């Protein structure tokens, strides 16, 4: 199954990784980058699976996955992936709308991406383009 990152989601990941490098160094950068990749893989293989949550308050069909769920340690990561699982007319493509810090209010940030076109397609087996 493949997923597509919106331009905003791709930018979110770049910014998160840049901030991680500046604040915590190269070792933590690699660890957090790997965690983001694992989370995207999980969304790609089981978009409605255990640990994901419906976020209909943001928009129809929107789901979220917290990175600390993937890390299996509560509080070990501070971001969530917001996405649209596959549906009729879109085939098996998952659209990753945003990757946001838990302190960011997602409703308006994610909802604005629901109307925008998606510009980056990434195969789940290769991870996001960075």
OpenMM code with the backbone's topology and positions (N, CA, C; nanometers):
from openmm import Vec3, app, unit

residues = "UNK UNK UNK UNK UNK UNK UNK UNK UNK UNK UNK UNK UNK UNK UNK UNK UNK UNK UNK UNK UNK UNK UNK UNK UNK UNK UNK UNK UNK UNK UNK UNK UNK UNK UNK UNK UNK UNK UNK UNK UNK UNK UNK UNK UNK UNK UNK UNK UNK UNK UNK UNK UNK UNK UNK UNK UNK UNK UNK UNK UNK UNK UNK UNK UNK UNK UNK UNK UNK UNK UNK UNK UNK UNK UNK UNK UNK UNK UNK UNK UNK UNK UNK UNK UNK UNK UNK UNK UNK UNK UNK UNK UNK UNK UNK UNK UNK UNK UNK UNK UNK UNK UNK UNK UNK UNK UNK UNK UNK UNK UNK UNK UNK UNK UNK UNK UNK UNK UNK UNK UNK UNK UNK UNK UNK UNK UNK UNK UNK UNK".split()
positions = [
    Vec3(0.0855, -0.1170, 0.0000),
    Vec3(0.0000, 0.0000, 0.0000),
    Vec3(0.0902, 0.1235, 0.0000),
    Vec3(0.0469, 0.2275, -0.0646),
    Vec3(0.1295, 0.3478, -0.0687),
    Vec3(0.0608, 0.4617, 0.0049),
    Vec3(0.1384, 0.5626, 0.0347),
    Vec3(0.0817, 0.6824, 0.0949),
    Vec3(0.1400, 0.8037, 0.0267),
    Vec3(0.0694, 0.9128, 0.0388),
    Vec3(0.1159, 1.0401, -0.0153),
    Vec3(0.1214, 1.1407, 0.0978),
    Vec3(0.2276, 1.2166, 0.0989),
    Vec3(0.2412, 1.3251, 0.1958),
    Vec3(0.1946, 1.4541, 0.1306),
    Vec3(0.1158, 1.5302, 0.2016),
    Vec3(0.0881, 1.6643, 0.1523),
    Vec3(0.2174, 1.7443, 0.1650),
    Vec3(0.2243, 1.8552, 0.0968),
    Vec3(0.3414, 1.9422, 0.1084),
    Vec3(0.3605, 1.9839, 0.2543),
    Vec3(0.2506, 2.0107, 0.3218),
    Vec3(0.2571, 2.0512, 0.4635),
    Vec3(0.3140, 1.9391, 0.5501),
    Vec3(0.2726, 1.8145, 0.5273),
    Vec3(0.3231, 1.7015, 0.6059),
    Vec3(0.4724, 1.6808, 0.5812),
    Vec3(0.5136, 1.6920, 0.4561),
    Vec3(0.6554, 1.6789, 0.4237),
    Vec3(0.7361, 1.7884, 0.4938),
    Vec3(0.6838, 1.9107, 0.4911),
    Vec3(0.7491, 2.0219, 0.5596),
    Vec3(0.7515, 1.9988, 0.7113),
    Vec3(0.6411, 1.9469, 0.7658),
    Vec3(0.6349, 1.9173, 0.9095),
    Vec3(0.7481, 1.8226, 0.9496),
    Vec3(0.7661, 1.7168, 0.8720),
    Vec3(0.8693, 1.6176, 0.9043),
    Vec3(1.0084, 1.6796, 0.8960),
    Vec3(1.0326, 1.7572, 0.7929),
    Vec3(1.1633, 1.8240, 0.7797),
    Vec3(1.1908, 1.9143, 0.8992),
    Vec3(1.0899, 1.9906, 0.9391),
    Vec3(1.1060, 2.0833, 1.0523),
    Vec3(1.1280, 2.0076, 1.1829),
    Vec3(1.0528, 1.9011, 1.2034),
    Vec3(1.0672, 1.8194, 1.3248),
    Vec3(1.2087, 1.7638, 1.3342),
    Vec3(1.2585, 1.7118, 1.2235),
    Vec3(1.3918, 1.6525, 1.2248),
    Vec3(1.5010, 1.7582, 1.2422),
    Vec3(1.4818, 1.8748, 1.1826),
    Vec3(1.5782, 1.9838, 1.2007),
    Vec3(1.5812, 2.0281, 1.3472),
    Vec3(1.4637, 2.0452, 1.4058),
    Vec3(1.4559, 2.0840, 1.5471),
    Vec3(1.5169, 1.9771, 1.6376),
    Vec3(1.4915, 1.8513, 1.6053),
    Vec3(1.5468, 1.7416, 1.6849),
    Vec3(1.6992, 1.7434, 1.6814),
    Vec3(1.7559, 1.7653, 1.5645),
    Vec3(1.9016, 1.7720, 1.5525),
    Vec3(1.9579, 1.8870, 1.6348),
    Vec3(1.8958, 2.0049, 1.6224),
    Vec3(1.9454, 2.1228, 1.6935),
    Vec3(1.9328, 2.1094, 1.8452),
    Vec3(1.8228, 2.0509, 1.8907),
    Vec3(1.7977, 2.0428, 2.0345),
    Vec3(1.8608, 1.9212, 2.1026),
    Vec3(1.8659, 1.8078, 2.0303),
    Vec3(1.9037, 1.6829, 2.0958),
    Vec3(2.0225, 1.6101, 2.0328),
    Vec3(2.0702, 1.6563, 1.9184),
    Vec3(2.1889, 1.5972, 1.8573),
    Vec3(2.1613, 1.4868, 1.7570),
    Vec3(2.2682, 1.4395, 1.6913),
    Vec3(2.2537, 1.3443, 1.5810),
    Vec3(2.2012, 1.2065, 1.6220),
    Vec3(2.2341, 1.1598, 1.7423),
    Vec3(2.1850, 1.0288, 1.7859),
    Vec3(2.0323, 1.0297, 1.7985),
    Vec3(1.9796, 1.1336, 1.8627),
    Vec3(1.8343, 1.1434, 1.8788),
    Vec3(1.7666, 1.1716, 1.7449),
    Vec3(1.8345, 1.2456, 1.6568),
    Vec3(1.7806, 1.2691, 1.5224),
    Vec3(1.7558, 1.1357, 1.4532),
    Vec3(1.8531, 1.0470, 1.4565),
    Vec3(1.8376, 0.9162, 1.3916),
    Vec3(1.7259, 0.8358, 1.4566),
    Vec3(1.7204, 0.8374, 1.5888),
    Vec3(1.6166, 0.7623, 1.6600),
    Vec3(1.4772, 0.8153, 1.6256),
    Vec3(1.4607, 0.9487, 1.6208),
    Vec3(1.3284, 1.0062, 1.5940),
    Vec3(1.2906, 0.9883, 1.4473),
    Vec3(1.3895, 0.9994, 1.3591),
    Vec3(1.3650, 0.9747, 1.2170),
    Vec3(1.3173, 0.8309, 1.1959),
    Vec3(1.3833, 0.7358, 1.2623),
    Vec3(1.3418, 0.5956, 1.2539),
    Vec3(1.2003, 0.5767, 1.3079),
    Vec3(1.1674, 0.6464, 1.4166),
    Vec3(1.0336, 0.6353, 1.4755),
    Vec3(0.9269, 0.6899, 1.3803),
    Vec3(0.9553, 0.8021, 1.3160),
    Vec3(0.8609, 0.8575, 1.2175),
    Vec3(0.8424, 0.7590, 1.1028),
    Vec3(0.9524, 0.7015, 1.0545),
    Vec3(0.9438, 0.6016, 0.9478),
    Vec3(0.8594, 0.4818, 0.9905),
    Vec3(0.8806, 0.4330, 1.1128),
    Vec3(0.8025, 0.3201, 1.1636),
    Vec3(0.6539, 0.3549, 1.1705),
    Vec3(0.6246, 0.4762, 1.2152),
    Vec3(0.4841, 0.5187, 1.2251),
    Vec3(0.4199, 0.5266, 1.0866),
    Vec3(0.4927, 0.5805, 0.9892),
    Vec3(0.4383, 0.5882, 0.8531),
    Vec3(0.4195, 0.4482, 0.7948),
    Vec3(0.5113, 0.3587, 0.8228),
    Vec3(0.4973, 0.2202, 0.7780),
    Vec3(0.3723, 0.1568, 0.8404),
    Vec3(0.3526, 0.1823, 0.9687),
    Vec3(0.2361, 0.1262, 1.0395),
    Vec3(0.1065, 0.1791, 0.9806),
    Vec3(0.1020, 0.3093, 0.9547),
    Vec3(-0.0159, 0.3685, 0.8914),
    Vec3(-0.0359, 0.3061, 0.7531),
    Vec3(0.0745, 0.2848, 0.6818),
    Vec3(0.0667, 0.2285, 0.5479),
    Vec3(0.0212, 0.0843, 0.5435),
    Vec3(0.0550, 0.0073, 0.6440),
    Vec3(0.0173, -0.1338, 0.6434),
    Vec3(-0.1153, -0.1618, 0.7137),
    Vec3(-0.1517, -0.0771, 0.8099),
    Vec3(-0.2764, -0.1000, 0.8841),
    Vec3(-0.3360, 0.0343, 0.9260),
    Vec3(-0.3921, 0.1083, 0.8295),
    Vec3(-0.4366, 0.2455, 0.8572),
    Vec3(-0.5478, 0.2603, 0.9606),
    Vec3(-0.6205, 0.1535, 0.9875),
    Vec3(-0.7263, 0.1620, 1.0879),
    Vec3(-0.6981, 0.0690, 1.2054),
    Vec3(-0.5713, 0.0373, 1.2220),
    Vec3(-0.5317, -0.0597, 1.3211),
    Vec3(-0.5270, -0.0093, 1.4630),
    Vec3(-0.4857, -0.0997, 1.5497),
    Vec3(-0.4729, -0.0723, 1.6915),
    Vec3(-0.3806, 0.0473, 1.7149),
    Vec3(-0.4225, 0.1368, 1.7998),
    Vec3(-0.3420, 0.2543, 1.8313),
    Vec3(-0.3783, 0.3760, 1.7496),
    Vec3(-0.4557, 0.3578, 1.6432),
    Vec3(-0.5018, 0.4730, 1.5663),
    Vec3(-0.6359, 0.5186, 1.6232),
    Vec3(-0.6696, 0.6424, 1.5968),
    Vec3(-0.7976, 0.6922, 1.6486),
    Vec3(-0.8708, 0.7728, 1.5424),
    Vec3(-1.0026, 0.7634, 1.5458),
    Vec3(-1.0862, 0.8450, 1.4574),
    Vec3(-1.0786, 0.9890, 1.5030),
    Vec3(-1.0691, 1.0817, 1.4090),
    Vec3(-1.0691, 1.2243, 1.4421),
    Vec3(-1.1716, 1.2952, 1.3547),
    Vec3(-1.2946, 1.2470, 1.3626),
    Vec3(-1.4052, 1.3049, 1.2864),
    Vec3(-1.4305, 1.4504, 1.3251),
    Vec3(-1.3833, 1.4914, 1.4437),
    Vec3(-1.3975, 1.6308, 1.4853),
    Vec3(-1.3158, 1.7235, 1.3961),
    Vec3(-1.2154, 1.6692, 1.3293),
    Vec3(-1.1308, 1.7476, 1.2392),
    Vec3(-1.1883, 1.7468, 1.0982),
    Vec3(-1.2353, 1.6314, 1.0547),
    Vec3(-1.2917, 1.6192, 0.9210),
    Vec3(-1.3332, 1.4755, 0.8956),
    Vec3(-1.4191, 1.4548, 0.7966),
    Vec3(-1.4680, 1.3204, 0.7668),
    Vec3(-1.3536, 1.2260, 0.7304),
    Vec3(-1.3480, 1.1131, 0.7997),
    Vec3(-1.2506, 1.0101, 0.7688),
    Vec3(-1.1121, 1.0291, 0.8282),
    Vec3(-1.0855, 1.1431, 0.8901),
    Vec3(-0.9512, 1.1706, 0.9426),
    Vec3(-0.9214, 1.0778, 1.0602),
    Vec3(-0.7987, 1.0249, 1.0599),
    Vec3(-0.7511, 0.9404, 1.1692),
    Vec3(-0.6175, 0.9942, 1.2172),
    Vec3(-0.5753, 0.9506, 1.3354),
    Vec3(-0.4478, 0.9953, 1.3921),
    Vec3(-0.3752, 0.8767, 1.4548),
    Vec3(-0.2429, 0.8888, 1.4562),
    Vec3(-0.1578, 0.7921, 1.5245),
    Vec3(-0.0512, 0.8698, 1.6000),
    Vec3(-0.0476, 0.8501, 1.7307),
    Vec3(0.0544, 0.9155, 1.8138),
    Vec3(0.1855, 0.8378, 1.8025),
    Vec3(0.2958, 0.9104, 1.7897),
    Vec3(0.4252, 0.8440, 1.7764),
    Vec3(0.4641, 0.7673, 1.9018),
    Vec3(0.4223, 0.8135, 2.0189),
    Vec3(0.4595, 0.7386, 2.1392),
    Vec3(0.3880, 0.6035, 2.1461),
    Vec3(0.2775, 0.5889, 2.0739),
    Vec3(0.2116, 0.4591, 2.0632),
    Vec3(0.2998, 0.3623, 1.9861),
    Vec3(0.3624, 0.4113, 1.8809),
    Vec3(0.4515, 0.3288, 1.8001),
    Vec3(0.5776, 0.2944, 1.8797),
    Vec3(0.6267, 0.3910, 1.9578),
    Vec3(0.7460, 0.3688, 2.0401),
    Vec3(0.7174, 0.2752, 2.1576),
    Vec3(0.5877, 0.2574, 2.1891),
    Vec3(0.5436, 0.1724, 2.3009),
    Vec3(0.5892, 0.2246, 2.4364),
    Vec3(0.6070, 0.3575, 2.4432),
    Vec3(0.6412, 0.4211, 2.5707),
    Vec3(0.5687, 0.5546, 2.5769),
    Vec3(0.4723, 0.5625, 2.6630),
    Vec3(0.3955, 0.6865, 2.6776),
    Vec3(0.4886, 0.8015, 2.7140),
    Vec3(0.4734, 0.9123, 2.6423),
    Vec3(0.5530, 1.0304, 2.6686),
    Vec3(0.6897, 1.0297, 2.6014),
    Vec3(0.7212, 0.9253, 2.5237),
    Vec3(0.8529, 0.9172, 2.4606),
    Vec3(0.8613, 0.9948, 2.3298),
    Vec3(0.7477, 1.0367, 2.2779),
    Vec3(0.7431, 1.1147, 2.1539),
    Vec3(0.6289, 1.2148, 2.1656),
    Vec3(0.6429, 1.3274, 2.0979),
    Vec3(0.5481, 1.4372, 2.1172),
    Vec3(0.4713, 1.4759, 1.9922),
    Vec3(0.4620, 1.3865, 1.8950),
    Vec3(0.3958, 1.4207, 1.7694),
    Vec3(0.2917, 1.3160, 1.7318),
    Vec3(0.1986, 1.3581, 1.6463),
    Vec3(0.0960, 1.2689, 1.5935),
    Vec3(0.0888, 1.2848, 1.4428),
    Vec3(0.0582, 1.1747, 1.3749),
    Vec3(0.0370, 1.1748, 1.2299),
    Vec3(-0.1133, 1.1789, 1.2060),
    Vec3(-0.1574, 1.2728, 1.1237),
    Vec3(-0.2983, 1.2852, 1.0868),
    Vec3(-0.3100, 1.2463, 0.9403),
    Vec3(-0.4057, 1.1582, 0.9101),
    Vec3(-0.4132, 1.1038, 0.7747),
    Vec3(-0.5546, 1.0623, 0.7380),
    Vec3(-0.5717, 1.0367, 0.6082),
    Vec3(-0.6959, 0.9815, 0.5554),
    Vec3(-0.6676, 0.8405, 0.5060),
    Vec3(-0.7363, 0.7402, 0.5605),
    Vec3(-0.7170, 0.6037, 0.5108),
    Vec3(-0.7749, 0.5895, 0.3700),
    Vec3(-0.7425, 0.4809, 0.3010),
    Vec3(-0.7961, 0.4602, 0.1653),
    Vec3(-0.9487, 0.4549, 0.1663),
    Vec3(-1.0052, 0.5004, 0.0574),
    Vec3(-1.1508, 0.4925, 0.0420),
    Vec3(-1.1818, 0.4772, -0.1055),
    Vec3(-1.3056, 0.4493, -0.1369),
    Vec3(-1.3461, 0.4329, -0.2762),
    Vec3(-1.3088, 0.5572, -0.3557),
    Vec3(-1.2600, 0.5360, -0.4756),
    Vec3(-1.2225, 0.6468, -0.5617),
    Vec3(-1.0771, 0.6880, -0.5452),
    Vec3(-1.0128, 0.6461, -0.4348),
    Vec3(-0.8727, 0.6817, -0.4135),
    Vec3(-0.7862, 0.5556, -0.4131),
    Vec3(-0.8488, 0.4412, -0.4330),
    Vec3(-0.7739, 0.3161, -0.4341),
    Vec3(-0.7137, 0.2853, -0.2987),
    Vec3(-0.5890, 0.2437, -0.2998),
    Vec3(-0.5233, 0.2037, -0.1751),
    Vec3(-0.4270, 0.3099, -0.1243),
    Vec3(-0.4454, 0.4339, -0.1667),
    Vec3(-0.3546, 0.5415, -0.1272),
    Vec3(-0.4016, 0.6059, 0.0034),
    Vec3(-0.3080, 0.6161, 0.0967),
    Vec3(-0.3309, 0.6849, 0.2240),
    Vec3(-0.2744, 0.8251, 0.2091),
    Vec3(-0.3486, 0.9247, 0.2522),
    Vec3(-0.3006, 1.0629, 0.2434),
    Vec3(-0.2606, 1.1088, 0.3830),
    Vec3(-0.1318, 1.1367, 0.4011),
    Vec3(-0.0811, 1.1905, 0.5270),
    Vec3(-0.0964, 1.3421, 0.5184),
    Vec3(-0.1834, 1.3948, 0.6031),
    Vec3(-0.2185, 1.5366, 0.5975),
    Vec3(-0.1193, 1.6249, 0.6715),
    Vec3(-0.0857, 1.5871, 0.7945),
    Vec3(0.0063, 1.6660, 0.8777),
    Vec3(0.0741, 1.5748, 0.9791),
    Vec3(0.1876, 1.6215, 1.0306),
    Vec3(0.2563, 1.5590, 1.1436),
    Vec3(0.2800, 1.6734, 1.2419),
    Vec3(0.2050, 1.6723, 1.3523),
    Vec3(0.2019, 1.7881, 1.4419),
    Vec3(0.2423, 1.7520, 1.5843),
    Vec3(0.3011, 1.8500, 1.6509),
    Vec3(0.3341, 1.8370, 1.7924),
    Vec3(0.2040, 1.8297, 1.8712),
    Vec3(0.2062, 1.7553, 1.9797),
    Vec3(0.0849, 1.7363, 2.0591),
    Vec3(0.0293, 1.8659, 2.1172),
    Vec3(0.1131, 1.9671, 2.1326),
    Vec3(0.0644, 2.0950, 2.1852),
    Vec3(-0.0015, 2.1818, 2.0784),
    Vec3(0.0099, 2.1423, 1.9523),
    Vec3(-0.0514, 2.2195, 1.8434),
    Vec3(-0.1967, 2.1768, 1.8278),
    Vec3(-0.2843, 2.2717, 1.8154),
    Vec3(-0.4263, 2.2433, 1.7947),
    Vec3(-0.4415, 2.1975, 1.6488),
    Vec3(-0.4826, 2.0723, 1.6265),
    Vec3(-0.4812, 2.0185, 1.4906),
    Vec3(-0.5997, 2.0563, 1.4018),
    Vec3(-0.7108, 2.0943, 1.4606),
    Vec3(-0.8333, 2.1073, 1.3812),
    Vec3(-0.8154, 2.1941, 1.2569),
    Vec3(-0.7699, 2.3164, 1.2724),
    Vec3(-0.7585, 2.4062, 1.1569),
    Vec3(-0.6394, 2.3709, 1.0692),
    Vec3(-0.5296, 2.3272, 1.1310),
    Vec3(-0.4100, 2.2920, 1.0540),
    Vec3(-0.4351, 2.1716, 0.9635),
    Vec3(-0.5055, 2.0717, 1.0144),
    Vec3(-0.5327, 1.9510, 0.9368),
    Vec3(-0.6464, 1.9757, 0.8385),
    Vec3(-0.7504, 2.0438, 0.8832),
    Vec3(-0.8676, 2.0674, 0.7979),
    Vec3(-0.8299, 2.1424, 0.6705),
    Vec3(-0.7348, 2.2341, 0.6788),
    Vec3(-0.6954, 2.3093, 0.5589),
    Vec3(-0.6328, 2.2172, 0.4546),
    Vec3(-0.5700, 2.1095, 0.4990),
    Vec3(-0.5083, 2.0150, 0.4052),
    Vec3(-0.6112, 1.9249, 0.3371),
    Vec3(-0.7289, 1.9132, 0.3966),
    Vec3(-0.8332, 1.8295, 0.3363),
    Vec3(-0.8759, 1.8836, 0.2007),
    Vec3(-0.8617, 2.0131, 0.1798),
    Vec3(-0.9047, 2.0758, 0.0554),
    Vec3(-0.7929, 2.0890, -0.0465),
    Vec3(-0.6687, 2.0770, -0.0021),
    Vec3(-0.5543, 2.0956, -0.0910),
    Vec3(-0.5203, 1.9675, -0.1652),
    Vec3(-0.4530, 1.9838, -0.2783),
    Vec3(-0.4033, 1.8684, -0.3533),
    Vec3(-0.2827, 1.8099, -0.2830),
    Vec3(-0.2565, 1.6842, -0.3100),
    Vec3(-0.1421, 1.6153, -0.2535),
    Vec3(-0.0325, 1.6166, -0.3590),
    Vec3(0.0916, 1.6401, -0.3156),
    Vec3(0.1954, 1.6556, -0.4165),
    Vec3(0.3093, 1.5560, -0.4113),
    Vec3(0.3198, 1.4762, -0.3079),
    Vec3(0.4321, 1.3838, -0.2977),
    Vec3(0.3788, 1.2438, -0.2731),
    Vec3(0.4094, 1.1514, -0.3627),
    Vec3(0.3687, 1.0123, -0.3408),
    Vec3(0.4900, 0.9331, -0.2968),
    Vec3(0.4707, 0.8518, -0.1958),
    Vec3(0.5790, 0.7738, -0.1389),
    Vec3(0.5310, 0.6312, -0.1227),
    Vec3(0.6101, 0.5354, -0.1672),
    Vec3(0.5774, 0.3954, -0.1452),
    Vec3(0.6122, 0.3604, -0.0022),
    Vec3(0.5256, 0.2878, 0.0643),
    Vec3(0.5453, 0.2533, 0.2049),
    Vec3(0.6764, 0.1775, 0.2274),
    Vec3(0.7193, 0.0980, 0.1328),
    Vec3(0.8410, 0.0189, 0.1517),
    Vec3(0.9660, 0.1046, 0.1512),
    Vec3(0.9592, 0.2252, 0.0940),
    Vec3(1.0796, 0.3078, 0.0856),
    Vec3(1.0812, 0.4214, 0.1858),
    Vec3(0.9733, 0.4463, 0.2558),
    Vec3(0.9690, 0.5543, 0.3540),
    Vec3(0.9514, 0.6890, 0.2868),
    Vec3(0.9389, 0.7948, 0.3666),
    Vec3(0.9156, 0.9274, 0.3097),
    Vec3(1.0406, 0.9816, 0.2413),
    Vec3(1.0177, 1.0643, 0.1409),
    Vec3(1.1285, 1.1314, 0.0733),
    Vec3(1.1687, 1.2500, 0.1589),
    Vec3(1.2950, 1.2540, 0.1953),
    Vec3(1.3447, 1.3664, 0.2741),
    Vec3(1.4745, 1.4113, 0.2162),
] * unit.nanometer
topology = app.Topology()
chain = topology.addChain("A")
for resn in residues:
    res = topology.addResidue(resn, chain)
    for name in ("N", "CA", "C"):
        topology.addAtom(name, app.Element.getBySymbol(name[0]), res)
